[in-house]
């Protein structure tokens, strides 16, 4: 299992600095005062929200239990286990990097010199790399488990958590756990040897925030699920104030003894705060300057003077702000894209993708007969197995294969779409789609009804901009909760591509050229869904299903094999709409790049949001919120595995210009100016009809 903040995706150029940091952590961090705890990557990651308590299986438990047994007794100090775990992780990561480099050199040598020795060595080395990668990921998971076990309190202490942050606005009447949280009994979790018989069912906003301090909150996936969904019952300001009040009331009096409740509450507060910043900075702090200012002022005035961890928090905020700015400015020019792509291809994560080059030649078995009705259950199972095809990574650029100048896309027109292969266009459209998809966050897909997102084609009204959308009564977030509207940009981009597809087809001046373009777009869409780029595939399908496009005469002379792709695309659409987690089936999504359809995912979340969020006693249904968090967590899961195709920036520039030109086009008006869009009566037949009419008229006068 690979979480969003772990995994072997380290940059090659920073090897020495990372190793030094790991050595420093292993040697010094766990000997420090509990007032400066080891918060190294606190975000639990998408896997915690998706798997919940099942994220850490029995193998993780037994490995941690046996860790360091040869040096001490069974009750060995957890700090010593942390040091040994860090050393093992550093060693395995270093070996993995070296083996990756050796594999790449051997692969390049094999391409230059077709020798039998290197050819026989590559498969063996590839198998070793997969084993080493699995071990690094497992050690990262154990590290997450160790972090998750820290600083929690028992459930009966949760009312104390609330009282420790008491202010004038908080009701000081005595309260117990039952007035804050509701549980239901279930069987013991298979993978959790803790007290797993009680499962959280509902809670008051104060109770749900207090449960973050529960001993099993991280292990159950509650913390990550809370960070995704808390906006339904409290604002960002209320949540931040809750954390800061706990830090204020416990920071000065926290004992050096890590077993005291005050120390646990203080450290868990810092832990949750850092996890929030790491995971949700772009959707909460970057869009709310007042919230960010409040946090910075608190850290500077109250934390930095008492605890060196304040400096680390400020540094974390600066780094998050820099990442947000760089992602906003990403690919602003072709030159900048080339530099960033060159650096990206050096990362270990990208290099790892090259190991699966041979798997990219598999076929995507979604063959359906024409006119087939609803997909049967056996067919759905077949779709699940077929949806796991690995894309061919790092293919060579084809810039030199196209001699056409891209300086002015209007002069080139649609000819380049016909000249380039469907696979070439698929790769570049996928990279363009990936660029906008990787800027989105799971929270962006929540409360989409309030943004005007609807089913079918009414997802994003063209005449309404993101700034003018009014939040109506369907707003599920609290009224003072600030919501980032990036989803509208994502859907507007999808609508622009669909309009571009339709416009390119209806502006062709001959039926023959329309057939060529129809065939090309169908083949591109097929290639996209085979590579698990479902976003672009569905965008092309929407363009082809435009009412004007569907009535074109060119469909009648389209080759039968190509026309069948349309039925496949419709089957893919039914498959995507059938289940909110259909793309998360099995384990292949962890290694295969995937881009989901943003609109389909938003509709799935809207379906989960249907119905009340509160019980009759006013408690918020945590079971409902947990299901929503599980569905949106797949956004981060898919973002972990990027496509590593070699970008062709000139072709991408051409595609951008064509899409921009037609994004707001009126398809009906464009089609009216083109005779090829209408059914033509042959001239001879038309002349014969006129002659017959005249003959009949002449006979009536004789």
PANU-181732 format. One record per residue (C-alpha): residue in three letters; x, y, z. Coordinates in steps of 0.05 Angstrom, whole numbers, padded with zeros to 5 digits, always signed. Layout:
<recs>
AlaXYZ;...
</recs>
This chain:
<recs>
Unk+00000+00000+00000;Unk+00025+00068-00018;Unk-00001+00131+00015;Unk+00001+00201-00013;Unk+00060+00221+00030;Unk+00101+00158+00024;Unk+00128+00113-00029;Unk+00193+00110-00069;Unk+00182+00175-00107;Unk+00246+00208-00087;Unk+00285+00255-00132;Unk+00352+00228-00156;Unk+00387+00295-00147;Unk+00372+00299-00072;Unk+00398+00231-00051;Unk+00454+00255-00007;Unk+00413+00308+00030;Unk+00356+00259+00042;Unk+00403+00207+00069;Unk+00434+00258+00116;Unk+00365+00278+00139;Unk+00346+00206+00152;Unk+00410+00193+00191;Unk+00396+00255+00233;Unk+00325+00232+00246;Unk+00347+00162+00264;Unk+00402+00188+00311;Unk+00372+00247+00346;Unk+00298+00257+00335;Unk+00272+00206+00385;Unk+00318+00229+00440;Unk+00287+00299+00439;Unk+00236+00326+00487;Unk+00163+00308+00473;Unk+00152+00382+00464;Unk+00188+00374+00398;Unk+00159+00308+00372;Unk+00178+00274+00308;Unk+00125+00298+00258;Unk+00157+00276+00193;Unk+00101+00272+00141;Unk+00038+00271+00185;Unk-00014+00264+00130;Unk-00044+00194+00135;Unk-00055+00193+00059;Unk-00113+00171+00015;Unk-00103+00097+00033;Unk-00122+00113+00105;Unk-00188+00144+00083;Unk-00202+00089+00032;Unk-00184+00026+00072;Unk-00197+00052+00142;Unk-00177+00001+00195;Unk-00158-00049+00140;Unk-00101-00004+00117;Unk-00054-00038+00167;Unk-00059-00114+00162;Unk-00035-00167+00210;Unk+00033-00169+00176;Unk+00046-00097+00196;Unk+00027-00112+00268;Unk+00072-00174+00273;Unk+00131-00139+00239;Unk+00129-00081+00288;Unk+00121-00129+00346;Unk+00183-00168+00325;Unk+00224-00107+00307;Unk+00286-00103+00350;Unk+00271-00166+00390;Unk+00343-00190+00381;Unk+00368-00129+00418;Unk+00320-00127+00477;Unk+00259-00157+00508;Unk+00190-00160+00477;Unk+00171-00096+00512;Unk+00226-00057+00476;Unk+00218+00018+00477;Unk+00179+00044+00417;Unk+00232+00098+00405;Unk+00286+00045+00393;Unk+00240+00011+00344;Unk+00231+00077+00307;Unk+00306+00086+00301;Unk+00316+00016+00274;Unk+00258+00025+00226;Unk+00287+00090+00199;Unk+00354+00057+00188;Unk+00323-00002+00151;Unk+00281+00045+00108;Unk+00341+00088+00091;Unk+00383+00027+00072;Unk+00329-00006+00029;Unk+00313+00060-00006;Unk+00387+00071-00022;Unk+00394+00001-00051;Unk+00330+00011-00091;Unk+00357+00075-00122;Unk+00423+00042-00141;Unk+00388-00017-00173;Unk+00342+00029-00212;Unk+00402+00066-00240;Unk+00436+00001-00258;Unk+00373-00024-00292;Unk+00368+00039-00334;Unk+00441+00034-00356;Unk+00431-00039-00374;Unk+00367-00022-00412;Unk+00402+00031-00453;Unk+00460-00017-00467;Unk+00412-00071-00491;Unk+00379-00022-00539;Unk+00447-00004-00569;Unk+00478-00073-00568;Unk+00430-00131-00577;Unk+00470-00179-00533;Unk+00443-00244-00505;Unk+00474-00232-00436;Unk+00440-00166-00422;Unk+00375-00192-00452;Unk+00374-00250-00403;Unk+00394-00207-00344;Unk+00340-00154-00353;Unk+00280-00199-00332;Unk+00316-00223-00270;Unk+00336-00152-00250;Unk+00265-00129-00263;Unk+00238-00181-00215;Unk+00288-00159-00162;Unk+00266-00087-00171;Unk+00193-00105-00159;Unk+00212-00141-00095;Unk+00254-00083-00071;Unk+00198-00034-00087;Unk+00148-00076-00048;Unk+00195-00077+00012;Unk+00205-00002+00012;Unk+00130+00009+00008;Unk+00119-00040+00065;Unk+00170-00005+00110;Unk+00136+00061+00094;Unk+00070+00031+00115;Unk+00100+00006+00180;Unk+00128+00076+00192;Unk+00058+00105+00182;Unk+00031+00054+00231;Unk+00082+00075+00284;Unk+00064+00148+00274;Unk-00011+00132+00278;Unk-00004+00099+00346;Unk+00027+00161+00379;Unk-00005+00212+00424;Unk-00076+00185+00426;Unk-00120+00182+00488;Unk-00174+00133+00510;Unk-00246+00149+00493;Unk-00265+00165+00564;Unk-00214+00222+00564;Unk-00247+00257+00504;Unk-00291+00302+00548;Unk-00226+00325+00580;Unk-00200+00343+00511;Unk-00258+00391+00503;Unk-00250+00421+00573;Unk-00175+00433+00563;Unk-00192+00481+00507;Unk-00247+00517+00545;Unk-00264+00588+00526;Unk-00319+00636+00545;Unk-00361+00613+00486;Unk-00360+00540+00506;Unk-00414+00510+00549;Unk-00380+00489+00613;Unk-00435+00442+00636;Unk-00410+00371+00653;Unk-00412+00325+00593;Unk-00395+00252+00581;Unk-00376+00215+00519;Unk-00447+00192+00504;Unk-00470+00263+00495;Unk-00416+00275+00443;Unk-00411+00211+00403;Unk-00455+00152+00384;Unk-00426+00083+00370;Unk-00454+00017+00344;Unk-00427-00051+00361;Unk-00397-00096+00308;Unk-00351-00155+00302;Unk-00277-00145+00317;Unk-00238-00117+00258;Unk-00199-00172+00224;Unk-00135-00131+00218;Unk-00139-00092+00283;Unk-00122-00127+00347;Unk-00143-00066+00387;Unk-00212-00056+00416;Unk-00248-00055+00350;Unk-00318-00074+00372;Unk-00344-00003+00374;Unk-00351+00036+00309;Unk-00367+00110+00308;Unk-00437+00123+00280;Unk-00451+00196+00293;Unk-00430+00255+00335;Unk-00439+00329+00349;Unk-00390+00376+00314;Unk-00352+00384+00380;Unk-00352+00309+00391;Unk-00327+00294+00321;Unk-00269+00343+00330;Unk-00253+00313+00398;Unk-00251+00242+00368;Unk-00190+00264+00329;Unk-00153+00254+00395;Unk-00177+00183+00404;Unk-00123+00130+00408;Unk-00148+00094+00345;Unk-00167+00155+00305;Unk-00107+00149+00258;Unk-00109+00073+00255;Unk-00183+00073+00235;Unk-00172+00125+00180;Unk-00215+00175+00217;Unk-00165+00232+00214;Unk-00159+00232+00138;Unk-00234+00221+00129;Unk-00246+00280+00176;Unk-00199+00326+00136;Unk-00239+00310+00073;Unk-00308+00321+00102;Unk-00308+00367+00163;Unk-00335+00426+00122;Unk-00404+00394+00124;Unk-00410+00409+00199;Unk-00358+00462+00217;Unk-00321+00518+00182;Unk-00246+00522+00173;Unk-00242+00578+00225;Unk-00279+00536+00277;Unk-00234+00476+00266;Unk-00171+00518+00269;Unk-00195+00552+00333;Unk-00210+00484+00364;Unk-00138+00460+00351;Unk-00105+00526+00373;Unk-00145+00527+00438;Unk-00120+00457+00455;Unk-00049+00477+00440;Unk-00054+00541+00481;Unk-00082+00505+00542;Unk-00031+00448+00542;Unk+00033+00476+00511;Unk+00062+00510+00573;Unk+00041+00456+00622;Unk+00057+00394+00580;Unk+00103+00349+00619;Unk+00165+00315+00593;Unk+00130+00250+00610;Unk+00098+00228+00544;Unk+00046+00186+00581;Unk+00009+00246+00611;Unk-00056+00268+00579;Unk-00033+00340+00571;Unk+00028+00319+00531;Unk-00014+00272+00488;Unk-00066+00326+00474;Unk-00012+00377+00458;Unk+00027+00332+00411;Unk-00035+00304+00377;Unk-00059+00376+00364;Unk+00007+00392+00329;Unk+00003+00326+00291;Unk-00068+00340+00265;Unk-00050+00412+00248;Unk+00009+00390+00206;Unk-00031+00336+00172;Unk-00084+00388+00155;Unk-00032+00435+00125;Unk+00002+00379+00086;Unk-00062+00351+00056;Unk-00110+00410+00050;Unk-00068+00473+00044;Unk-00090+00487-00027;Unk-00165+00483-00011;Unk-00167+00515+00058;Unk-00108+00560+00071;Unk-00089+00583+00001;Unk-00160+00608-00012;Unk-00170+00640+00057;Unk-00118+00692+00074;Unk-00152+00708+00141;Unk-00146+00635+00162;Unk-00073+00632+00141;Unk-00058+00698+00177;Unk-00090+00673+00242;Unk-00048+00610+00241;Unk+00017+00646+00226;Unk+00004+00698+00280;Unk-00010+00644+00332;Unk+00052+00604+00314;Unk+00097+00665+00316;Unk+00070+00694+00381;Unk+00056+00632+00423;Unk+00090+00571+00395;Unk+00157+00593+00367;Unk+00179+00623+00434;Unk+00164+00559+00474;Unk+00174+00504+00424;Unk+00222+00497+00366;Unk+00168+00461+00328;Unk+00137+00529+00311;Unk+00194+00544+00263;Unk+00181+00478+00228;Unk+00108+00495+00221;Unk+00123+00563+00191;Unk+00173+00530+00143;Unk+00119+00479+00124;Unk+00071+00536+00108;Unk+00122+00570+00064;Unk+00137+00506+00027;Unk+00063+00492+00016;Unk+00053+00563-00010;Unk+00112+00555-00057;Unk+00084+00489-00084;Unk+00016+00521-00094;Unk+00047+00579-00133;Unk+00090+00533-00176;Unk+00030+00490-00193;Unk-00010+00552-00213;Unk+00046+00575-00258;Unk+00062+00506-00284;Unk+00070+00499-00359;Unk+00058+00573-00371;Unk+00106+00568-00430;Unk+00134+00513-00474;Unk+00205+00524-00449;Unk+00184+00519-00377;Unk+00145+00456-00391;Unk+00206+00424-00423;Unk+00251+00440-00363;Unk+00201+00414-00313;Unk+00188+00351-00353;Unk+00262+00337-00358;Unk+00268+00342-00283;Unk+00206+00300-00273;Unk+00233+00244-00315;Unk+00293+00240-00268;Unk+00250+00221-00208;Unk+00252+00150-00183;Unk+00177+00146-00188;Unk+00180+00161-00263;Unk+00238+00113-00274;Unk+00199+00059-00240;Unk+00144+00065-00292;Unk+00192+00043-00346;Unk+00195-00026-00315;Unk+00126-00043-00342;Unk+00140-00027-00415;Unk+00122-00097-00440;Unk+00053-00096-00406;Unk+00030-00037-00448;Unk+00016-00082-00508;Unk-00043-00115-00475;Unk-00111-00105-00505;Unk-00171-00074-00472;Unk-00226-00125-00479;Unk-00289-00083-00481;Unk-00317-00111-00546;Unk-00392-00104-00550;Unk-00440-00122-00605;Unk-00480-00067-00638;Unk-00545-00049-00604;Unk-00528-00086-00541;Unk-00572-00069-00482;Unk-00554-00061-00409;Unk-00489-00093-00387;Unk-00501-00159-00352;Unk-00465-00178-00288;Unk-00416-00224-00323;Unk-00400-00169-00372;Unk-00386-00121-00314;Unk-00336-00170-00285;Unk-00303-00173-00352;Unk-00299-00098-00354;Unk-00264-00097-00286;Unk-00210-00143-00312;Unk-00203-00105-00377;Unk-00197-00037-00345;Unk-00128-00052-00318;Unk-00084-00042-00379;Unk-00016-00010-00366;Unk+00001+00048-00412;Unk+00066+00047-00450;Unk+00112+00095-00413;Unk+00166+00142-00438;Unk+00155+00131-00511;Unk+00201+00169-00558;Unk+00179+00238-00580;Unk+00153+00243-00650;Unk+00170+00317-00660;Unk+00217+00299-00716;Unk+00164+00258-00752;Unk+00119+00318-00765;Unk+00148+00370-00811;Unk+00087+00416-00808;Unk+00099+00483-00775;Unk+00057+00494-00712;Unk+00067+00569-00710;Unk-00004+00583-00730;Unk-00056+00529-00716;Unk-00108+00565-00757;Unk-00066+00558-00819;Unk-00054+00484-00806;Unk-00127+00472-00792;Unk-00151+00401-00778;Unk-00100+00370-00826;Unk-00052+00354-00770;Unk-00106+00315-00733;Unk-00111+00270-00794;Unk-00036+00264-00805;Unk-00017+00245-00734;Unk-00033+00176-00709;Unk-00089+00164-00658;Unk-00038+00139-00608;Unk+00005+00202-00615;Unk-00055+00247-00604;Unk-00079+00204-00546;Unk-00012+00211-00510;Unk-00011+00287-00516;Unk-00084+00296-00499;Unk-00073+00252-00438;Unk-00015+00295-00415;Unk-00057+00358-00424;Unk-00114+00326-00384;Unk-00065+00303-00330;Unk-00041+00374-00322;Unk-00110+00399-00301;Unk-00128+00336-00262;Unk-00067+00339-00217;Unk-00087+00408-00194;Unk-00153+00384-00165;Unk-00165+00359-00094;Unk-00215+00309-00066;Unk-00250+00366-00030;Unk-00265+00399-00097;Unk-00316+00345-00112;Unk-00357+00358-00049;Unk-00419+00401-00048;Unk-00419+00409-00124;Unk-00494+00423-00127;Unk-00480+00490-00094;Unk-00435+00506-00153;Unk-00489+00492-00204;Unk-00462+00424-00226;Unk-00519+00381-00253;Unk-00528+00316-00289;Unk-00524+00307-00365;Unk-00501+00365-00408;Unk-00521+00419-00358;Unk-00458+00409-00317;Unk-00428+00478-00330;Unk-00470+00532-00362;Unk-00426+00567-00414;Unk-00456+00636-00400;Unk-00442+00631-00325;Unk-00371+00641-00300;Unk-00343+00611-00237;Unk-00345+00678-00202;Unk-00419+00690-00214;Unk-00446+00623-00190;Unk-00493+00636-00132;Unk-00495+00589-00073;Unk-00568+00570-00068;Unk-00607+00531-00015;Unk-00573+00467-00039;Unk-00508+00488-00004;Unk-00489+00431+00042;Unk-00429+00465+00073;Unk-00438+00515+00129;Unk-00455+00584+00103;Unk-00389+00615+00127;Unk-00347+00558+00098;Unk-00305+00581+00039;Unk-00307+00533-00019;Unk-00255+00529-00074;Unk-00289+00526-00142;Unk-00235+00491-00182;Unk-00284+00437-00202;Unk-00319+00487-00247;Unk-00253+00498-00284;Unk-00244+00424-00291;Unk-00313+00414-00320;Unk-00307+00475-00364;Unk-00243+00446-00393;Unk-00279+00380-00406;Unk-00336+00418-00441;Unk-00286+00456-00483;Unk-00255+00392-00509;Unk-00323+00363-00526;Unk-00342+00426-00564;Unk-00275+00425-00600;Unk-00286+00353-00623;Unk-00355+00370-00651;Unk-00330+00435-00683;Unk-00272+00401-00718;Unk-00319+00351-00750;Unk-00374+00398-00773;Unk-00324+00447-00803;Unk-00296+00395-00851;Unk-00318+00414-00922;Unk-00322+00344-00951;Unk-00356+00281-00927;Unk-00292+00242-00939;Unk-00254+00286-00891;Unk-00310+00281-00840;Unk-00305+00206-00843;Unk-00230+00211-00831;Unk-00239+00256-00771;Unk-00296+00215-00742;Unk-00252+00153-00747;Unk-00193+00189-00717;Unk-00231+00215-00656;Unk-00263+00146-00645;Unk-00194+00114-00647;Unk-00166+00167-00600;Unk-00222+00155-00550;Unk-00210+00080-00554;Unk-00136+00090-00541;Unk-00152+00136-00483;Unk-00196+00087-00445;Unk-00148+00031-00459;Unk-00095+00073-00424;Unk-00145+00088-00368;Unk-00153+00161-00388;Unk-00228+00159-00379;Unk-00235+00234-00375;Unk-00213+00248-00447;Unk-00250+00186-00472;Unk-00316+00212-00443;Unk-00302+00283-00468;Unk-00293+00257-00539;Unk-00356+00214-00532;Unk-00396+00276-00510;Unk-00371+00313-00572;Unk-00390+00256-00618;Unk-00459+00251-00586;Unk-00473+00324-00601;Unk-00542+00327-00636;Unk-00514+00360-00698;Unk-00455+00312-00703;Unk-00499+00250-00695;Unk-00541+00271-00755;Unk-00483+00278-00803;Unk-00486+00235-00867;Unk-00414+00213-00855;Unk-00437+00163-00802;Unk-00471+00121-00857;Unk-00406+00109-00894;Unk-00363+00100-00832;Unk-00327+00032-00832;Unk-00365-00019-00790;Unk-00305-00035-00745;Unk-00294+00038-00729;Unk-00369+00050-00718;Unk-00369-00006-00665;Unk-00322+00036-00623;Unk-00380+00082-00609;Unk-00417+00025-00576;Unk-00355+00009-00535;Unk-00350+00081-00511;Unk-00423+00080-00490;Unk-00410+00015-00452;Unk-00351+00047-00417;Unk-00396+00105-00397;Unk-00447+00057-00368;Unk-00390+00021-00331;Unk-00364+00086-00301;Unk-00434+00107-00278;Unk-00450+00038-00249;Unk-00407+00042-00187;Unk-00371+00100-00153;Unk-00311+00056-00138;Unk-00308+00016-00203;Unk-00239+00042-00220;Unk-00212+00022-00151;Unk-00226-00052-00161;Unk-00167-00097-00146;Unk-00096-00072-00135;Unk-00076-00051-00204;Unk-00099+00021-00196;Unk-00040+00031-00149;Unk+00010+00022-00205;Unk-00030+00041-00267;Unk-00040+00114-00285;Unk-00113+00133-00285;Unk-00153+00196-00298;Unk-00227+00191-00279;Unk-00283+00230-00311;Unk-00292+00291-00266;Unk-00366+00298-00281;Unk-00382+00225-00268;Unk-00345+00227-00202;Unk-00381+00291-00182;Unk-00448+00256-00197;Unk-00428+00197-00154;Unk-00412+00244-00096;Unk-00478+00281-00105;Unk-00514+00214-00100;Unk-00480+00200-00034;Unk-00497+00271-00010;Unk-00571+00258-00022;Unk-00611+00254+00042;Unk-00601+00284+00111;Unk-00534+00291+00145;Unk-00561+00294+00216;Unk-00600+00246+00260;Unk-00663+00265+00299;Unk-00620+00285+00359;Unk-00579+00332+00317;Unk-00517+00288+00313;Unk-00482+00285+00246;Unk-00481+00217+00211;Unk-00408+00197+00209;Unk-00424+00134+00169;Unk-00449+00178+00113;Unk-00389+00224+00116;Unk-00342+00164+00117;Unk-00371+00137+00053;Unk-00363+00204+00019;Unk-00291+00209+00041;Unk-00277+00139+00014;Unk-00303+00157-00055;Unk-00266+00223-00062;Unk-00201+00193-00035;Unk-00191+00160-00103;Unk-00172+00228-00131;Unk-00107+00227-00091;Unk-00098+00153-00106;Unk-00098+00166-00181;Unk-00053+00227-00175;Unk+00001+00184-00145;Unk+00014+00149-00211;Unk+00026+00199-00267;Unk+00032+00183-00340;Unk+00104+00186-00363;Unk+00096+00196-00438;Unk+00148+00240-00470;Unk+00113+00307-00482;Unk+00113+00339-00551;Unk+00104+00412-00534;Unk+00094+00435-00605;Unk+00036+00386-00616;Unk+00008+00404-00548;Unk+00011+00478-00567;Unk-00027+00463-00631;Unk-00080+00424-00593;Unk-00087+00480-00541;Unk-00097+00532-00596;Unk-00150+00490-00632;Unk-00187+00476-00567;Unk-00185+00549-00547;Unk-00210+00571-00615;Unk-00272+00527-00613;Unk-00286+00524-00538;Unk-00345+00572-00541;Unk-00366+00556-00612;Unk-00439+00549-00634;Unk-00440+00481-00667;Unk-00506+00495-00702;Unk-00480+00559-00733;Unk-00415+00525-00756;Unk-00454+00467-00786;Unk-00501+00512-00824;Unk-00443+00541-00865;Unk-00420+00473-00889;Unk-00457+00434-00944;Unk-00424+00369-00923;Unk-00466+00369-00861;Unk-00531+00359-00899;Unk-00559+00300-00937;Unk-00550+00316-01011;Unk-00597+00292-01066;Unk-00557+00269-01127;Unk-00561+00319-01185;Unk-00587+00268-01237;Unk-00641+00244-01190;Unk-00660+00315-01172;Unk-00664+00334-01247;Unk-00707+00273-01262;Unk-00756+00292-01208;Unk-00764+00362-01237;Unk-00776+00334-01307;Unk-00828+00285-01282;Unk-00864+00341-01245;Unk-00865+00385-01307;Unk-00891+00327-01350;Unk-00948+00316-01301;Unk-00965+00389-01299;Unk-00964+00393-01376;Unk-01011+00334-01381;Unk-01063+00368-01337;Unk-01069+00425-01387;Unk-01078+00381-01448;
</recs>
